Amino acid sequence: MSSSQRKPLLLDFEKPLSDLETRINQIRELAEENNVDVSDQIRQLEARAVQLRQEIFRGLSPYQRLQVARHPRRPSMLDYIQAITDEWIEVHGDRCGSDDPALVAGIARLAGQPVVMLGHQKGRDTKDNVARNFGMASPGGYRKALRLMEHAHRFGMPIFTFIDTPGAWPGIEAEEMGQGEAIAHNLREMFSLDVPIICTVIGEGGSGGALGIGVADRLLMFEHSVYYVASPEACASILWKDATKAIQAAEAMKIAAVDLKNLGILDEVLPEPIGGAHSDPLAAAATLKKAFLLSLQELSKLTARQRRDLRYQKFRNMGVFTEVSV
């Protein structure tokens, strides 16, 4: 079935919009059957549908943004790479005996310039998600990512990462293979790389799984993406022993892009098409490519030492607070 024939997957807050669009289609079909001109009425209803879509997506709560970030048809890393690069060669293996499909890495050409791109890759359906481990990378995935980043450092190629994971794989086998060590190693080494590093949260940015490829000179984030230390469901389970309070947790955790920008975590919030990135993937890709090229142009003006110093200071400034006598 082609994408144009697939039935749209609606989120709960989109139901009023769906009802209005259904009404428009019913009126159009009745008008065609009875040869009646209702073009003026349809235009009014279509204008109302556009207005309603804008109102819904401009007023999303943090938990609703989480639902959009998890939408099964939201563009993935490989979707963006296909849309924005001139050439792409995927590289496999961590040179330690494994190749993690949840973390994809390779060499690409962006606007004619050789770059390294890597990131989490979720599946499109249940079978694909199982194969990709739902975008939860193993230690081998983070070691593969580091192998490519060291390659970029050696040959002077900018690094672009795509963050989209609910978290690193939490299984016993992952712990036995050194999950925490692999992520910590990446964090340390990314601070020492000479080349520009630009990271983008394209969906979910979950905990250490996101940070393992998230030490950046520039951190970008789509407006309906989320970034958190633990999922709202996990937070609610820990704090209130009740996962159903995830909506309350999402509000308190400040997981939305606009909140993180105000807190100084993000450098730029990327606008999405009305209806989310999945409603117009090509428009979202064009926005991302423009942001990539602009950030790369600005970072390329700095020396390697300046980039490393700014990268270090960027993370040192996170979480700074001021004590006030009361």
N, C-alpha and C positions, 0 to 999 in steps of 0.2 A: 504494500500500500504506500503510495507516495505521501510526502509530508502534507501536501495540500488536501489530501483525502482523509487524513487522520482526524479523529474526533479530538477537539481540544481538551486538555486536562485542566479542569477548573479548580481553583482553590475556593474555600468556603466563602471568603469575602467577595468573590467575583460573581456570586449568584445573582444579585440584582442586575448586573450588566448582562449576564447570560439570559435572564428572563426578558430583558428589553430587546436583545438581539433576536431571540426566538419570536417575539411579537412582530418585529420588523419583517422577518422572513415569512411569517404566516400571512401578514397583510399583503406582501408582495406576491405570494402564490395565489391568494384569493383574487387579487386584482388581475393577474394574468388569466386566470380561469374564466373570469366574468368580463374580461376586456374593459376594465374600468381604470381610469387615470387617477392614481393616488400619489403621483410623484411628489407633490408638495408635502403631503403628510409624511411620506417616507423620508424626505429630506429633513424634516423637522425632528423625526425620531432618530435619524442617524446623527444629527448634530447633538441631540441629547445624549446619545450613546457615547460619542467622543468626549463630551463634557463629563459624563459620569465616570468614564474610565480615568480621566485626568484627576477627578476628585478622589477616586478610590486610591490610586497609586501615589498621589501626593500626600495622602494622610495616613499611610501605613504605620502601624505600631511596630515596635521592634520584633515581636513574635511573628507578625505577618510578613515582615521582611525575611525572617528566618525561613518561612514557608516558601517564599519566592526563591531564596538562595538554594533551597533543596529541590526545586522543581525538576522533575526528571528530564524535561526537555531544555533545561538551561544549557547554553553553549559550554562545552568542555574545553580543556586545553587543546586537544587535537583539532577541534572545530576552529578555534581562533588561529592556530598555526596554519591550517589550510587556507584561511581567509586572508591572513596578513603577510605571509612570507612568500618570497620568490622561489625558494628551494628549501627542502627539509630532508635531512637524513637522520633517521633514528639510530641511536647507539644502544646496544644491549650489554648487560652484565656489569657486575661490580668488581670483577677480577678476583673474587673470593668464592666463586662457585654458585652464584645465584643471579637471577634476573627478575626483578620485581615489576609486574605489569601495572601495579598501582601507582608507580612513579615513572613517568616517561621522560626520556632525555635524548637530546640530539643536537646536531649542528644545523643551522639554518642561515638563510640569506635574507636580511631585512632591508628593504630599499637599497639593495646592492651591497650591503655590508655583511661580512660573515659574523655571526653571533652564536652563542650557545643558549638554547632554550630548554627548560625542564619544568616539570610540575606534576601535580597529582592528576590522575585520570580516573573518573568514575565511569560506571557502565550506563548503558542506555536502557537496559531491561534487567530482569532478575538474573538471567544466565550471564549476561555481560558483567553485571555488578559482582556476582560471585567470582568470576574470573579476575576482576580487577580489585577484589577484596573491598569493594565499596569505597575505593579511593584511600584506604588506610594502608600506608606504606610500611614495609618491614625494614629491619636494619639494612638488608641488602639494597633496598631502594634508596636509602639515604647515602649509602656508600657509593652507589652508582652516581647519584647526584653530585657528590663531592668529587668523584673521578672526573666528571665533565667540567666542573667548576675549576679544578686544577688545570685541566686542559685549556680552558679559556684564559686563565691567568698566565699560562706559559706562552700562549700565542697572541696575547693582547686582544682577546675577543670579549665584547660586552656580554653580560649574563642577564637573561630575563627569566624570571620564575613565575609560575602560575599556581596559586594556592587555592585548593578546593578539596578539603578533607574534613571529616568530623573529628579526626585525631589520628595519631599513629596507631598501628595495629597493637591492641592491648593483650594479645594472646600470650600464653605461657611460653610457647616456642619463640616468640619474638623477644621475650625477656631473656631466654636462654642464649639467644644469638647476639645479645648486647644492644637492645633497642635504645636504652638511655644513653649508653656510651656513643652510639652512632650519631644521635641527635646532638649531644654535647660536643662531639668532635666537629660536626658541621658548623655549629655556632662559633666555635673558636676559630676555625679556619676561614670562615667567610669574612671575619673582621680583618684578616691579613691580606686579602686578595687586592691586587692593584687595579683591576679593571672595574668599570662601572657595573653596579648591580641594581637592577630595577625589578621589584617584586609587585605582583598584582593579586589581590584577593578577588577571584572571579566568582566564587560561590561561598562555601564555608571556610573559615579559617579557624581550625580547631586546635587549640592548645599547642603542645610541643610538636605535634605532627605538622603544624603550619610553620612554627619557628625553625624547624630543621632546614627549611629552604627560604627563610623569611628575613635574614639579616640583610638589609638593603640600604643603598644610598637614597633611593626614592621608593616609598611604599605607596602604591596606588590601590584603589578599592572601588569597585562598582557600587553605585548607591544603594542597591538592594542586596548586597552581600553582607555577611556578618563575620565578626572576628571575636573569638572568646577564649577564655582560659579553660572553660568547661562548658558543655552544652547546657542550655537552660533546663532541660529535663534532669541532667545530672546534678546541677546546682540545686534545683528544687528538692531532689531526693536527699541530698546531703543536709541542706539547711532545715527543711520542714518535713523530711521523711515522706514526701508526697510529690510524685512527679507531675501530678495534674496542676501544680502551681507553677508550671514552666512559663506561663504568660507573665506572672508576677516577677519571676526570676529574670526574664529577658528585659523587662523594664529596668530593674535594678542594676543589671550587669553592664549596661551601656554598650551593647554589642553592635549597634547600627553605625554605619559609616559617618553620618553627621556628628554623632557623639564622639567617635574616636578622632575625628578631625579636630573637634573642639578641645580634646584632651592632649593634642599634640602627637598622637600615635601615627596618624596618616599625614602624607604630604599632599594628596589630591584625591578628591571624590570624583569618579567618572560618572557622568549622567547616563542613564539607560533609556531606551525607547519607552514610551508610555505603554505599560503592560508588562514591563520587564524585558531583560535581554533575550529571553526565549521568543518574544513576540516579533522581533526583528533582529536575528543574529548578525546579519551583515552590517546593519547600522551600528550595533554594539562593537563589532570587530573594527569598523572604521574609526570609532571613537578611541578604541584601545591603541590602534596603530599610530594615530596622531599623537596620543599622549606618550607612547614609547619614543617616537622620534624626537619630540620636543624635550623630553627628559634626557635622552641620550645626547642631544646637542648641547644642553646646559652642562651636563656632567663631563663631557669631553673637553670642556674648556679648563677643567681643573687638573692639577697634577695628581699622580697616584698617591703621593703623601697627603695632599689636601683631601682627597676622597676618603682615605683611611681615617684621618683625623675627624672629619665631619661625621663619618659613619659611627665612629666610637662615641663622639659627643652626642649624637642623636639618641643613642640608646641609654647613655648615662643620664640624660635629661628626663627620661620617662619615669613617672612616679614621683617626681620631686614635689615636696610639700613644704609649707611654711607653718611654723608653730606660732600661735598667738596666745598671749596671756588673757585669761578670762576671769 
